[in-house]
Amino acid sequence: MTEQNNNKRDYTEGSILNSILKMGLPSMFGFLAQHIYAMADMFWVSRLPNSESSVAAITFFSNLLWVLFAFNSLIGPGSVAIISRRYGEKDYDNTERAIKETIILKLFFGTLLGLIGWFFIKDMLSFLGAENDVLSLGISYGKILLFGLPLMYAAYSFFTAMRSIANPAIAMGLMIGSNLLNAVLDPLFIFGYVGFPALGIQGAAVASIISYSLTFIIGTILFRTKYTNIKMHLIGKTSVSLKSMLQILKIGTPALLGDISFSGSRMLLTPLIASFGMSVVAAYGVGMQVFGFGIMLIVGIGLGLSSLIGHNLGANKVDRAKTTANQSIMLGVGILTVFGILTYFFGKYYMSLFFDSPDTIAIGTKMLQIWAFGFPAFGAFIMLEQVHSGVGLNTPFMVMSVIHGWGLQVLPALIVTSYLHLDMTAVWWVFTISGYISAMIFYTYYRRGRWLTVKV
């Protein structure tokens, strides 16, 4: 029995739905705060004189950042699986070690990828279709964020680690605080209010770096207090090791390949969308923020679910883990069905917050209405991904990412535009239909139950 083995929260007992909500809702609110900031970021940038160019620049860089952030999946899924499983086994010394190893890996890979992105940002943005003032704005914005990529990577480790040790409320508070600070700093640095320098689009990136830096510092302090279920020591009872870090990377490799596949397919679609004009790119960028808002509703709950699945299997409660997964999938479908209905009827009003051009608003509204039909399918797909991620089985997600991104999105999108000569509306329908096909395939695999037998 270690000093850390007293009065720990245990969500493997009692009502399953309550456990899902107690673990998932704080994560959901935290991710919603993060995404509200991202939408506020886009809102403030859209108030700049060159609004459509600025929004398009962020949209192009966001597609690049998705690829770089895919490497976060090399570490994240493995860390969640191991931390939550060790915590469920009540092996608190090895839980502490896994948290430390995760932070070390995030700082290393964040630094490496930040440097690569810094030197090749112009080539990568040009490949995506950015040009002229959009390209220069994307470079100036992106270079600042790439400088802070190590701390951005590491900050997410504090969120996931706290969820994995049954401290979702602390993770929520840290995420909300970070994003509130970011939202406050945004207009100050973008427009130069109350004596701050007016940095334009670069100000949005500076605000992000400051908030992630403070998140890292506060997260480190919290893990040294009695408020978290696991306390980190400078020298723990179990030392970090290369072997155990390689285990984290081994579990996460399929998830990395899956995210690279998904992000790569999205990157390839961006030049195709850009061929319809910068107004379509700008509307697409704002539309992705709306879509992302709905996704964050589910991802937040799903990340809480991943830890909960790990706790149950660590405690050898297989039937409870299965019931937890089934109820979470139904919850995901229900939540995004409601969100889809709201998006369908209120998408136009949302687009009007960002654009004055009736044409751009019309493009974005039609896109959101088509996407809204596919939201329930994406709710199921994301929950299925989180179930498998929670046990350290990421190969199914890797395979589904290839099928979904390349077989069901890129290839059909190229066919309907290049060979059938249809407009962007056909591309929006490709996105929606692909969600249903992917969810059905993934659910069929899930029913086989292999995820219940995985050991880490």
C-alpha positions in Angstrom: 0.0 0.0 0.0 1.5 3.3 -1.1 1.0 6.8 0.3 -1.1 7.5 -2.8 -3.6 4.7 -2.0 -6.0 6.5 0.2 -9.5 7.8 -0.6 -9.2 7.3 -4.4 -12.3 7.8 -6.5 -13.7 4.6 -7.9 -16.1 4.8 -10.8 -16.2 1.0 -11.3 -19.1 0.8 -8.8 -22.7 2.0 -8.8 -24.8 3.4 -11.7 -23.0 3.0 -15.1 -24.7 6.0 -16.6 -23.7 8.1 -13.6 -20.2 6.9 -14.0 -20.2 7.8 -17.7 -21.6 11.3 -16.9 -19.3 11.9 -14.0 -16.2 11.0 -16.0 -17.5 12.4 -19.4 -19.3 15.6 -18.6 -16.3 17.5 -17.1 -14.3 16.5 -20.1 -17.1 17.5 -22.5 -17.3 21.0 -20.8 -13.6 21.4 -20.9 -13.4 20.6 -24.6 -16.4 22.8 -25.3 -14.5 25.7 -23.6 -11.6 24.9 -25.9 -13.7 24.9 -29.0 -15.6 28.0 -28.0 -12.2 29.7 -27.8 -11.3 28.4 -31.3 -14.6 29.9 -32.6 -13.9 33.1 -30.8 -10.4 33.1 -32.3 -12.0 32.9 -35.8 -14.6 35.5 -34.9 -12.0 38.1 -33.8 -9.8 37.4 -36.8 -12.9 37.8 -39.1 -13.2 41.4 -37.8 -9.8 42.3 -39.3 -9.9 44.5 -42.5 -8.8 41.5 -44.7 -11.3 39.2 -43.0 -11.8 36.5 -45.6 -8.1 36.2 -46.3 -7.4 36.0 -42.6 -10.0 33.3 -42.0 -8.8 31.4 -45.1 -5.2 31.6 -43.8 -6.2 30.1 -40.4 -8.2 27.4 -42.3 -5.1 26.4 -44.4 -2.8 26.3 -41.4 -5.4 24.4 -39.3 -5.2 21.6 -41.9 -1.4 21.6 -41.6 -1.7 21.6 -37.8 -4.0 18.6 -37.9 -1.2 16.6 -39.6 1.4 17.8 -37.1 -1.0 17.2 -34.2 -1.6 13.6 -35.5 1.7 12.8 -33.9 0.1 13.6 -30.5 -1.8 10.3 -31.1 1.5 8.5 -31.1 1.6 9.2 -27.3 -1.9 10.1 -26.2 -3.8 6.8 -26.7 -1.0 4.7 -25.3 -0.8 6.9 -22.2 -4.5 6.9 -21.6 -4.6 3.1 -21.9 -1.7 2.5 -19.5 -2.4 5.3 -17.0 -6.1 4.3 -16.6 -5.4 0.6 -16.5 -2.7 1.0 -13.9 -5.0 3.3 -11.9 -7.8 0.7 -12.1 -5.3 -2.0 -10.9 -4.5 0.4 -8.0 -0.8 0.3 -9.0 -0.2 4.0 -8.2 3.5 4.0 -8.4 3.5 2.9 -12.1 0.6 5.3 -12.7 2.9 8.1 -11.7 5.7 6.8 -13.8 3.4 6.6 -16.9 2.3 10.2 -16.4 5.9 11.4 -16.2 6.9 9.4 -19.3 3.9 10.9 -21.2 5.0 14.4 -20.5 8.6 13.7 -21.5 7.5 12.2 -24.8 5.2 15.0 -25.6 7.9 17.7 -25.1 10.3 15.7 -27.2 8.0 15.1 -30.2 6.5 18.6 -29.9 9.9 20.1 -30.3 10.9 17.9 -33.2 7.7 18.5 -35.2 7.7 22.2 -34.4 11.2 22.5 -35.9 10.2 20.6 -39.0 7.0 22.7 -39.4 8.9 25.9 -39.0 11.4 25.2 -41.8 8.8 23.8 -44.3 5.7 25.9 -43.5 5.8 27.9 -46.7 6.1 24.8 -48.9 3.3 22.9 -47.0 0.9 25.9 -47.1 1.6 26.4 -50.8 0.8 22.7 -51.4 -2.5 23.2 -49.7 -3.5 26.0 -52.1 -2.6 29.1 -50.1 -1.2 31.9 -52.2 -0.5 35.7 -52.1 -1.7 37.4 -49.0 -3.4 34.3 -47.6 0.0 32.5 -47.8 1.9 35.3 -46.1 -0.7 35.5 -43.3 -0.7 31.8 -42.8 3.1 31.8 -42.5 3.2 34.6 -39.9 0.4 33.0 -37.9 1.7 29.5 -38.1 5.3 30.1 -37.2 4.3 31.5 -33.8 2.1 28.5 -33.0 4.9 26.1 -34.2 7.3 27.7 -31.8 4.9 26.8 -28.9 4.1 23.3 -30.2 6.0 21.5 -27.4 4.0 23.2 -24.7 0.7 22.7 -26.7 1.5 18.9 -26.8 2.4 18.7 -23.1 -0.6 20.7 -22.0 -2.9 18.1 -23.4 -1.0 15.5 -21.3 -2.2 17.1 -18.1 -5.8 17.0 -19.3 -5.7 13.3 -20.3 -3.7 12.2 -17.3 -6.1 13.8 -14.9 -9.1 12.2 -16.6 -7.2 8.9 -16.5 -6.8 9.1 -12.7 -10.4 9.9 -12.1 -9.9 13.7 -11.7 -12.0 14.9 -14.6 -13.3 17.9 -12.7 -9.7 19.2 -12.3 -9.0 18.6 -15.9 -12.2 20.5 -16.8 -11.2 23.5 -14.6 -7.7 23.6 -16.1 -9.1 23.5 -19.7 -11.8 26.1 -19.0 -9.3 28.4 -17.3 -6.8 28.1 -20.1 -9.3 28.9 -22.8 -10.9 31.7 -20.9 -7.5 33.3 -20.6 -6.9 32.7 -24.4 -10.3 34.3 -25.3 -9.5 37.4 -23.1 -6.0 37.8 -24.6 -7.2 37.4 -28.2 -8.7 40.8 -28.8 -6.0 42.5 -26.7 -3.2 41.2 -29.0 -5.1 41.2 -32.2 -6.4 44.8 -32.0 -4.0 46.3 -29.4 -6.6 47.2 -26.8 -5.6 48.7 -23.4 -2.0 49.3 -24.4 -1.2 45.9 -25.8 0.6 45.7 -29.2 -1.8 45.4 -32.2 -0.4 42.3 -33.9 -3.3 41.4 -36.2 -3.6 37.7 -37.0 -0.2 37.0 -35.2 -1.9 38.2 -32.0 -4.2 35.2 -32.0 -1.2 32.9 -32.1 0.6 34.9 -29.3 -2.5 34.6 -27.1 -2.5 30.8 -27.6 1.1 30.4 -26.7 0.8 32.4 -23.5 -2.3 30.4 -22.4 -0.7 27.0 -23.2 2.5 28.0 -21.3 0.5 28.9 -18.2 -1.5 25.7 -18.5 1.7 23.7 -18.4 3.0 25.5 -15.3 -0.3 25.2 -13.4 -0.7 21.6 -14.4 2.7 20.8 -13.0 1.9 22.6 -9.7 -1.5 20.7 -9.4 0.2 17.4 -9.7 2.4 18.3 -6.8 -0.6 19.0 -4.5 -3.0 16.7 -2.6 -5.9 17.6 -4.9 -5.0 15.0 -7.6 -5.4 11.3 -7.0 -1.8 10.8 -8.0 1.0 13.0 -6.8 4.1 13.4 -8.9 7.5 13.4 -7.2 10.8 14.6 -8.6 12.1 11.1 -8.0 9.3 8.5 -7.9 9.4 5.0 -6.4 9.4 3.7 -10.0 11.8 5.4 -12.3 10.9 6.3 -15.9 12.4 4.0 -18.4 13.0 3.8 -22.2 11.3 0.4 -22.3 8.0 1.6 -20.8 8.1 4.7 -23.0 8.5 2.5 -26.1 5.4 0.6 -24.9 3.4 3.8 -24.9 4.6 4.5 -28.5 3.9 0.9 -29.6 0.3 1.2 -28.4 -0.1 4.6 -30.1 1.5 3.8 -33.4 -1.7 2.5 -35.1 -3.6 5.6 -33.8 -0.8 7.8 -35.2 -1.1 6.1 -38.6 -4.9 6.5 -38.4 -4.7 10.2 -37.6 -2.1 10.8 -40.3 -4.4 9.1 -42.8 -7.4 11.1 -41.7 -5.4 14.4 -41.6 -3.7 13.6 -44.9 -6.9 13.0 -46.6 -8.3 16.3 -45.2 -5.1 18.0 -46.5 -5.7 16.6 -50.0 -9.3 17.7 -50.0 -8.3 21.3 -49.1 -6.8 22.2 -52.5 -9.9 20.6 -54.1 -12.1 22.9 -52.0 -9.8 25.9 -52.7 -10.4 25.4 -56.5 -13.9 26.7 -55.9 -12.6 30.0 -54.6 -11.4 31.6 -51.3 -15.0 32.4 -50.3 -15.7 28.7 -50.2 -12.5 28.1 -48.2 -13.5 30.7 -45.7 -17.0 29.3 -45.4 -15.5 25.8 -45.1 -13.2 27.0 -42.3 -16.0 28.4 -40.3 -18.2 25.4 -41.0 -15.4 23.1 -39.7 -15.6 25.1 -36.5 -19.3 24.3 -36.2 -18.7 20.7 -37.0 -15.8 20.6 -34.5 -18.1 22.1 -31.8 -20.4 19.1 -32.2 -17.5 16.7 -32.3 -16.1 18.1 -29.1 -19.3 17.4 -27.4 -18.7 13.7 -28.1 -14.9 13.7 -27.9 -15.1 15.1 -24.3 -17.4 12.4 -23.2 -15.5 9.8 -25.2 -12.2 10.6 -23.5 -13.8 10.2 -20.2 -15.2 7.0 -21.5 -11.7 5.8 -22.6 -10.4 6.2 -19.0 -13.6 4.6 -17.5 -13.2 1.5 -19.8 -9.6 1.2 -18.7 -10.6 1.4 -15.0 -13.2 -1.3 -15.4 -10.9 -3.7 -17.3 -8.1 -3.0 -14.8 -10.5 -4.0 -12.1 -11.5 -7.1 -14.2 -15.1 -6.0 -14.6 -15.6 -7.0 -18.2 -19.4 -7.1 -18.3 -19.5 -3.6 -16.8 -17.0 -2.4 -19.4 -19.2 -3.8 -22.2 -22.4 -2.2 -20.8 -20.5 1.1 -20.4 -19.5 1.1 -24.0 -22.9 0.3 -25.3 -24.6 3.1 -23.3 -21.9 5.5 -24.4 -22.5 4.8 -28.1 -26.2 5.4 -27.8 -25.5 8.6 -25.8 -23.1 9.8 -28.6 -25.7 9.2 -31.3 -28.4 11.0 -29.3 -26.3 14.1 -28.5 -25.2 14.6 -32.1 -28.7 14.0 -33.4 -29.9 17.0 -31.4 -26.9 19.0 -32.4 -27.6 18.2 -36.1 -31.1 19.5 -35.8 -30.0 22.7 -34.3 -27.3 23.1 -36.9 -29.7 22.6 -39.8 -32.0 25.4 -38.6 -29.5 27.9 -37.2 -26.5 27.4 -39.5 -27.3 30.6 -41.4 -27.3 32.8 -38.3 -24.0 31.3 -37.3 -22.4 32.1 -40.6 -23.8 35.6 -40.4 -21.6 36.2 -37.3 -18.5 35.9 -39.5 -19.3 37.1 -42.9 -21.2 40.0 -44.5 -21.2 38.6 -48.0 -24.5 37.0 -48.9 -22.8 34.6 -51.2 -20.4 33.3 -48.6 -23.2 33.0 -46.0 -25.3 31.0 -48.5 -22.4 28.7 -49.3 -21.7 28.0 -45.6 -25.4 27.6 -44.8 -26.0 25.0 -47.4 -22.8 23.1 -46.4 -23.9 23.0 -42.7 -27.4 21.8 -43.6 -26.0 18.9 -45.6 -23.5 18.0 -42.9 -26.2 18.1 -40.3 -27.7 14.9 -41.7 -24.5 13.0 -41.0 -23.9 14.1 -37.4 -25.6 11.1 -35.7 -23.2 8.7 -37.6 -20.2 10.6 -36.5 -21.4 10.4 -32.9 -21.4 6.6 -33.1 -18.0 6.6 -34.9 -16.2 8.7 -32.4 -17.5 6.7 -29.4 -16.4 3.5 -31.1 -13.0 5.0 -31.6 -12.8 6.0 -27.9 -13.9 2.5 -26.7 -11.0 0.9 -28.6 -8.5 3.6 -27.6 -9.4 3.1 -24.0 -8.1 -0.5 -24.1 -5.1 0.2 -26.2 -6.5 -1.4 -29.4 -5.9 1.3 -32.0 -5.4 -0.8 -35.1 -9.2 -0.9 -35.9 -9.3 3.0 -35.9 -6.2 3.0 -38.2 -7.9 0.8 -40.7 -11.2 2.8 -40.4 -9.4 6.1 -40.9 -7.9 4.8 -44.2 -11.3 3.5 -45.4 -13.1 6.6 -44.2 -10.6 9.3 -45.3 -9.4 7.9 -48.6 -11.9 5.3 -49.8 -15.1 7.1 -48.8 -14.1 10.8 -49.0 -11.1 11.6 -51.2 -11.8 9.2 -54.0 -15.5 9.9 -54.3 -14.8 13.7 -54.0 -12.3 13.5 -56.8 -14.8 11.5 -58.9 -17.8 13.9 -58.4 -15.7 17.0 -59.1 -13.1 15.9 -61.7 -15.2 13.4 -63.7 -18.8 14.3 -63.1 -18.0 18.0 -62.9 -20.3 18.7 -60.0 -19.8 21.6 -57.6 -18.9 21.7 -53.9 -22.4 20.6 -52.9 -21.5 17.1 -54.1 -18.4 17.2 -51.9 -20.5 18.1 -48.9 -22.8 15.1 -49.5 -19.7 12.9 -49.8 -18.7 13.9 -46.3 -22.1 13.1 -44.9 -22.6 9.7 -46.7 -19.1 8.6 -45.7 -20.0 9.0 -42.0 -22.8 6.5 -42.2 -20.9 3.9 -44.1 -17.8 4.2 -41.8 -19.9 4.0 -38.6 -21.7 0.8 -39.8 -18.4 -0.9 -40.7 -16.8 0.1 -37.4 -19.9 -1.0 -35.3 -19.9 -4.4 -37.0 -16.3 -4.9 -35.9 -17.0 -3.7 -32.4 -19.7 -6.3 -32.0 -17.1 -9.0 -32.3 -15.8 -8.0 -28.8 -12.1 -8.3 -29.4 -11.5 -5.0 -27.5 -12.6 -6.8 -24.2 -9.6 -9.1 -24.3 -6.8 -6.7 -24.8 -4.0 -6.6 -22.2 -1.6 -3.7 -21.7 
